[in-house]
């Protein structure tokens, strides 16, 4: 037999019941202390400080956006048809008639009653399909950026699958109806626009009220002013969810982009029903829009690092923008060509296609370079890029595409927007509303991002700006 190990008397002695109870209490005390050290209660007042800085002109600007933007959508929806695209002139004439008393209250009431409320069922049905496929279909689950409370939310990426399923099922279910549905969409476009406005307001009110109910949750740093009009517009809660269903994430791309594409296709089919063919201008517009939308859905993961997801709350601005503004205003070129068909000469076609290719190349290659660098800085395609290592841990690229301008991707984005408008010819400026508005939007967004980065990076941002001098257009702006 081997040697026996001597055991100290204190370990070998029998344990009394009193000692056993004492040991259990001591163990429980140690566990509770350890648990308390691991899980510290969150200081929600510190995590959700009161917003002191206003954007968009403060509460007055917010009120203007809430009232005037829906009015603008309605003006373009009902003020543009095959008799002419002069919505602002028609709005002015209508307003003057009201001021001069040419309209009675009964006549105004009849205009409101002329809206077809069942058009809202069409929009609701469209949204229900997108939501159903987004929830039911499988997709890659990824984590978003780290939030202020230390958590990282999970997102299911299946926008492309949801879009493919929606289109296939719609094609199968409408194949026996011929062109009836697209012609109906064309004929009832104004009614659908009103329906989308109503739904956008319902969603906005829901998420604003929800931000006050239940357990504390992260609020947007820019949407906690205490002013109900401003917070309602800008968005109070950062990531409103129903269970794992993220309302902002789903709304960000899918309903707006898919609705835009559906309207484009309907307008092209309406043109086909009238002419017996589709003009090359309409073909270019629908193809250009389709490529852009496919790119966004395919690269859905990229939005998880955008300001809309990481910084802005979910309120009227994002809900109205994605549920109403994008599908109803971005489809303006296709609507115009359905009313005023145009065939382009070969030089016009080549010029437009060249502009689109140039814009898309800048947009996609710049974004891909940034995404690759974020995912793997040692990748062969980006390992030689120069950057600034900030005190916050982030890296700011100072070479490659991002050494030419701080938002070089915006330049590509805008060049594409111009290519989408040029097929409409030059008889009306209204189809060019998009690229004019988009230029203003991109400049404003760049300024907002610059302000956010200046606060986040401090001196590092100043150093970065001294190296990358231009904002959007190299050597110009």
C-alpha positions in Angstrom: 0.0 0.0 0.0 1.1 3.6 -0.7 1.8 6.2 1.9 -1.3 7.9 3.3 -1.5 11.7 3.2 -1.8 13.2 6.6 -4.9 15.3 7.0 -5.0 18.2 9.4 -7.3 17.6 12.4 -9.4 20.6 11.6 -10.2 19.0 8.2 -10.7 15.5 9.5 -13.0 16.4 12.4 -16.7 15.9 12.0 -18.8 19.1 11.3 -21.5 20.1 13.7 -25.0 21.3 12.5 -24.2 24.8 13.8 -20.9 24.8 11.8 -22.8 23.6 8.7 -25.3 26.4 9.0 -22.5 28.9 9.5 -20.7 27.7 6.4 -23.9 27.9 4.3 -24.6 31.4 5.5 -21.0 32.4 4.8 -21.2 30.9 1.3 -24.5 32.6 0.5 -23.1 35.9 1.7 -20.0 35.5 -0.5 -22.2 34.6 -3.5 -24.5 37.6 -2.9 -21.5 39.9 -2.6 -20.0 38.5 -5.7 -23.3 38.9 -7.6 -23.6 42.5 -6.4 -20.1 43.2 -7.7 -21.0 41.8 -11.1 -24.4 43.4 -11.6 -24.4 47.0 -10.7 -27.8 48.9 -11.0 -27.9 51.3 -13.9 -28.1 55.0 -13.2 -30.7 55.9 -15.8 -30.5 59.6 -15.0 -26.9 59.5 -15.9 -27.5 57.4 -19.0 -30.3 59.6 -20.2 -29.2 63.2 -19.5 -31.6 66.0 -20.4 -31.0 67.3 -23.9 -29.8 70.9 -23.9 -29.1 71.3 -27.6 -31.8 71.7 -30.2 -31.5 70.8 -33.9 -33.7 71.6 -36.9 -34.7 75.0 -35.5 -35.9 73.7 -32.1 -39.6 73.2 -31.3 -40.7 75.7 -33.9 -38.8 73.9 -36.6 -40.1 70.6 -35.4 -43.7 71.8 -35.6 -43.0 73.1 -39.1 -41.7 69.7 -40.1 -44.6 67.8 -38.6 -47.1 70.0 -40.4 -45.4 71.2 -43.6 -43.8 67.9 -44.8 -47.1 66.0 -44.9 -48.6 69.0 -46.7 -45.8 68.9 -49.2 -46.4 65.2 -49.9 -50.1 65.8 -50.4 -49.3 68.8 -52.7 -47.0 66.7 -54.9 -49.4 63.7 -54.8 -52.5 65.7 -55.9 -50.8 68.6 -57.7 -49.0 66.4 -60.3 -50.9 64.7 -63.1 -51.0 64.3 -66.8 -52.3 67.9 -67.2 -49.1 69.3 -65.7 -46.5 69.1 -62.9 -46.9 72.5 -61.2 -47.8 71.5 -57.6 -46.6 74.6 -55.9 -48.5 76.9 -58.2 -51.7 74.8 -57.7 -51.2 75.0 -53.9 -50.8 78.8 -54.1 -53.9 79.1 -56.2 -55.9 76.8 -53.9 -54.7 78.8 -50.8 -55.7 82.1 -52.4 -59.1 80.8 -53.3 -59.7 79.8 -49.6 -58.4 83.2 -48.4 -60.7 85.0 -50.9 -63.7 82.9 -49.8 -64.2 81.1 -53.1 -64.5 77.8 -51.2 -67.3 77.1 -48.8 -66.9 74.9 -45.8 -69.1 72.4 -47.5 -66.9 72.3 -50.6 -63.8 71.9 -48.4 -65.5 69.1 -46.4 -66.4 67.4 -49.7 -62.7 67.4 -50.6 -61.8 65.6 -47.4 -64.7 63.1 -47.8 -63.4 62.3 -51.3 -60.4 60.5 -49.9 -60.8 56.8 -50.2 -60.2 55.4 -46.7 -60.0 51.8 -48.0 -56.7 52.8 -49.6 -55.2 52.5 -46.1 -55.9 48.8 -46.3 -53.6 48.5 -49.3 -50.8 50.2 -47.4 -51.5 48.2 -44.2 -51.5 44.9 -46.2 -48.2 45.9 -47.8 -46.6 46.6 -44.4 -48.1 43.4 -42.9 -46.4 41.3 -45.6 -43.0 42.9 -45.0 -43.3 42.5 -41.2 -44.5 38.8 -41.5 -41.7 37.8 -43.8 -39.1 39.7 -41.7 -40.2 37.8 -38.6 -40.8 34.4 -40.1 -37.9 34.0 -42.6 -34.4 33.0 -41.3 -31.5 35.4 -41.5 -28.1 36.0 -40.1 -28.1 37.3 -36.5 -25.6 40.0 -35.8 -24.9 42.3 -32.9 -25.1 46.1 -33.2 -22.7 48.7 -31.8 -22.2 48.8 -28.1 -24.7 51.1 -26.4 -24.3 53.5 -23.4 -25.6 50.9 -21.0 -22.9 48.4 -22.2 -25.3 46.1 -24.1 -25.3 45.2 -27.8 -28.7 44.5 -29.4 -29.1 41.6 -31.8 -30.5 42.1 -35.3 -31.7 39.6 -37.9 -30.5 40.4 -41.4 -33.0 39.1 -43.9 -34.2 42.1 -45.8 -33.3 40.7 -49.2 -35.1 37.4 -48.5 -38.2 39.3 -47.3 -38.2 41.4 -50.4 -37.8 38.4 -52.7 -40.6 36.5 -51.0 -42.9 39.6 -51.1 -42.3 40.1 -54.8 -42.7 36.5 -55.8 -45.9 36.0 -53.8 -47.3 39.3 -55.2 -46.5 38.3 -58.8 -48.2 34.9 -58.3 -51.3 36.3 -56.6 -51.8 39.1 -59.3 -50.9 37.1 -62.4 -54.6 36.6 -63.3 -55.4 40.3 -62.9 -53.2 41.6 -65.7 -52.3 45.3 -65.3 -55.3 46.1 -63.1 -53.3 46.6 -59.9 -50.5 48.9 -61.2 -53.1 51.0 -63.0 -55.1 51.2 -59.7 -52.0 52.4 -57.9 -51.4 55.1 -60.5 -55.1 56.2 -60.3 -55.1 56.2 -56.5 -51.6 57.5 -55.8 -52.9 60.6 -53.9 -55.1 58.5 -51.7 -52.3 56.1 -51.0 -50.1 59.1 -50.0 -52.6 60.2 -47.5 -52.9 56.7 -46.1 -49.1 56.5 -45.6 -49.2 59.9 -43.8 -51.8 58.6 -41.4 -49.8 55.4 -40.7 -46.7 57.4 -40.1 -48.4 59.5 -37.5 -49.9 56.4 -35.8 -46.5 54.8 -35.6 -44.9 58.1 -34.3 -47.5 58.5 -31.6 -47.2 54.9 -30.6 -43.4 55.0 -30.1 -43.5 58.3 -28.3 -46.1 57.1 -25.8 -44.3 53.8 -25.4 -41.1 55.6 -24.4 -42.8 56.7 -21.1 -44.3 53.3 -20.3 -42.7 50.3 -18.6 -39.2 49.8 -17.4 -36.5 52.5 -18.0 -34.8 52.3 -21.3 -32.2 54.2 -23.3 -33.4 57.4 -24.8 -31.7 59.3 -27.6 -29.3 61.9 -26.4 -30.9 64.4 -28.8 -34.5 63.5 -28.0 -34.9 64.0 -24.3 -35.5 67.8 -24.1 -38.9 67.5 -22.3 -40.6 69.5 -25.0 -43.2 67.1 -26.4 -43.3 68.6 -29.9 -39.6 68.4 -30.4 -39.1 65.0 -28.8 -42.0 63.6 -30.8 -40.4 64.8 -34.0 -36.8 63.9 -33.4 -37.5 60.6 -31.6 -37.3 60.0 -27.8 -36.5 56.3 -27.4 -33.3 55.1 -29.0 -34.3 51.5 -29.9 -38.0 50.9 -29.3 -38.7 47.2 -29.4 -41.7 44.8 -29.0 -39.9 41.7 -27.6 -37.1 41.2 -30.1 -38.8 43.0 -32.9 -36.9 46.3 -33.4 -39.3 48.9 -34.8 -36.6 51.4 -35.9 -34.4 48.7 -37.6 -37.4 47.2 -39.6 -38.6 50.7 -40.6 -35.2 52.0 -41.6 -35.0 50.2 -45.0 -37.7 47.8 -45.8 -41.0 49.6 -46.1 -39.6 52.8 -47.7 -37.3 51.1 -50.2 -39.7 48.3 -51.2 -42.6 50.7 -51.4 -40.5 53.0 -53.6 -39.7 50.1 -56.0 -43.3 48.8 -56.1 -44.5 52.3 -57.1 -41.8 52.6 -59.7 -42.8 49.2 -61.3 -46.5 50.2 -61.2 -45.7 53.4 -63.0 -43.7 51.6 -65.7 -46.6 49.1 -66.2 -49.0 52.0 -66.4 -46.9 53.5 -69.1 -46.9 50.1 -70.9 -50.7 50.0 -70.6 -51.0 53.4 -72.3 -48.2 53.1 -75.0 -47.9 49.3 -75.4 -44.2 49.7 -74.6 -41.9 51.1 -71.9 -39.7 54.1 -73.0 -35.9 53.9 -72.5 -36.1 56.8 -70.0 -38.5 54.9 -67.8 -36.4 51.7 -68.2 -33.3 53.6 -67.0 -35.1 55.2 -64.0 -36.6 51.9 -62.8 -33.3 50.0 -63.3 -31.2 52.7 -61.5 -33.6 52.8 -58.6 -33.7 49.0 -58.5 -29.9 48.7 -58.3 -29.7 51.2 -55.5 -32.4 49.4 -53.5 -30.9 46.0 -54.1 -27.5 47.4 -52.9 -29.1 48.8 -49.7 -30.9 45.5 -48.9 -27.9 43.3 -49.7 -25.7 45.5 -47.5 -28.3 45.8 -44.8 -25.7 45.2 -42.0 -24.1 48.6 -42.9 -27.0 50.6 -41.5 -26.1 49.3 -38.0 -23.3 51.8 -37.8 -25.2 54.7 -39.3 -26.4 57.8 -37.3 -30.0 56.7 -37.8 -29.5 53.5 -35.8 -26.7 54.5 -33.3 -27.7 58.1 -32.5 -31.1 59.2 -33.5 -34.3 58.2 -31.7 -37.2 56.7 -33.4 -39.9 59.4 -33.8 -41.8 61.2 -36.5 -38.6 62.2 -38.5 -37.6 58.6 -39.2 -41.2 57.1 -39.2 -42.5 59.6 -41.7 -39.3 59.6 -43.7 -39.3 55.9 -44.3 -43.1 55.1 -44.3 -44.2 58.0 -46.4 -41.5 60.4 -47.8 -39.3 57.8 -49.4 -41.9 55.8 -51.4 -44.1 58.8 -52.2 -41.4 61.4 -53.1 -38.5 59.3 -54.4 -40.8 57.7 -57.1 -41.4 61.2 -58.6 -39.4 60.5 -61.7 -41.3 57.3 -62.6 -44.6 59.1 -62.0 -43.5 62.0 -64.3 -42.6 59.6 -67.1 -45.8 57.7 -66.7 -47.6 61.0 -67.4 -45.1 62.4 -69.9 -43.3 59.6 -71.7 -40.0 60.5 -73.2 -37.6 58.7 -75.5 -33.9 59.7 -75.1 -31.4 59.8 -77.9 -28.3 57.7 -77.7 -26.0 60.5 -76.5 -28.4 61.3 -73.7 -28.6 57.6 -72.7 -24.8 57.2 -72.7 -24.3 60.4 -70.6 -26.8 59.3 -68.0 -25.5 55.8 -67.8 -21.9 57.1 -67.4 -23.0 59.4 -64.6 -24.8 56.6 -62.8 -21.9 54.2 -63.1 -19.5 56.9 -61.8 -21.7 57.7 -58.9 -22.3 54.1 -58.0 -18.6 53.2 -58.2 -17.7 56.0 -55.8 -20.6 55.2 -53.5 -20.1 51.4 -53.3 -16.3 51.3 -53.4 -16.0 53.9 -50.6 -18.5 52.2 -48.4 -17.0 48.8 -49.0 -13.5 50.1 -48.1 -14.8 51.5 -44.8 -16.8 48.4 -44.0 -13.8 46.1 -44.7 -11.5 48.2 -42.6 -13.9 48.2 -39.7 -14.4 44.4 -39.9 -10.7 43.5 -40.5 -8.0 46.2 -40.7 -5.5 43.5 -41.7 -7.4 42.6 -44.9 -5.2 42.7 -48.0 -7.3 45.4 -49.6 -7.1 47.8 -46.7 -4.0 46.9 -44.6 -1.9 49.7 -46.1 -4.4 52.4 -45.5 -3.3 55.2 -43.2 -5.3 56.2 -40.1 -5.4 58.1 -36.9 -5.8 56.1 -33.7 -8.1 58.2 -31.5 -8.2 58.2 -27.7 -11.7 56.7 -27.7 -10.3 53.6 -29.5 -11.7 54.3 -32.9 -9.6 54.6 -36.1 -10.2 57.4 -38.6 -9.0 56.7 -42.1 -6.8 59.4 -43.7 -6.0 57.7 -47.0 -7.8 55.8 -49.8 -11.3 57.1 -50.6 -11.6 58.5 -47.1 -8.5 60.6 -47.5 -10.1 62.5 -50.4 -13.1 63.8 -48.4 -14.7 63.0 -45.0 -17.9 61.9 -46.7 -16.8 60.9 -50.2 -19.6 58.4 -50.3 -22.1 61.3 -50.3 -20.6 62.5 -53.6 -21.3 59.2 -55.2 -24.8 59.2 -53.7 -25.6 62.6 -55.1 -24.2 61.8 -58.6 -26.6 58.9 -58.7 -29.5 61.1 -57.7 -28.7 63.4 -60.6 -28.6 60.4 -63.0 -32.1 59.4 -61.8 -33.5 62.8 -62.7 -31.9 63.5 -66.1 -33.9 60.9 -68.0 -37.0 63.1 -67.4 -35.7 65.8 -69.8 -35.8 69.5 -69.2 -39.5 70.5 -69.7 -40.2 70.6 -66.0 -38.0 71.2 -62.9 -40.3 69.1 -60.6 -38.6 65.7 -61.4 -35.4 67.4 -60.3 -36.8 68.0 -56.8 -35.2 64.9 -55.6 -31.6 65.7 -56.4 -32.0 69.3 -55.2 -33.6 68.1 -51.9 -31.0 65.3 -51.6 -28.1 67.8 -51.9 -29.5 69.8 -49.0 -30.1 66.6 -47.0 -26.5 65.3 -47.5 -25.0 68.7 -46.6 -27.1 68.9 -43.4 -26.4 65.3 -42.5 -22.6 65.9 -43.0 -22.8 68.9 -40.6 -24.7 66.9 -38.0 -22.1 64.1 -38.2 -19.3 66.6 -38.0 -20.7 68.1 -34.8 -21.2 64.7 -33.3 -17.6 63.6 -34.1 -16.1 66.9 -32.9 -17.7 66.2 -29.5 -16.8 62.5 -29.5 -13.1 62.8 -30.6 -12.1 66.3 -29.5 -8.5 67.1 -30.5 -8.3 63.9 -32.6 -11.1 65.2 -34.8 -9.3 68.5 -35.3 -6.2 66.7 -36.3 -8.2 64.5 -38.7 -9.8 67.5 -40.3 -6.4 69.1 -40.8 -5.4 66.0 -42.8 -8.7 65.3 -44.7 -9.6 68.9 -45.5 -12.7 68.4 -47.7 -16.1 67.5 -46.5 -17.8 65.9 -49.5 -16.3 67.1 -52.9 -12.5 67.0 -53.1 -10.9 70.4 -53.8 -14.4 72.0 -53.8 -16.3 71.5 -50.6 
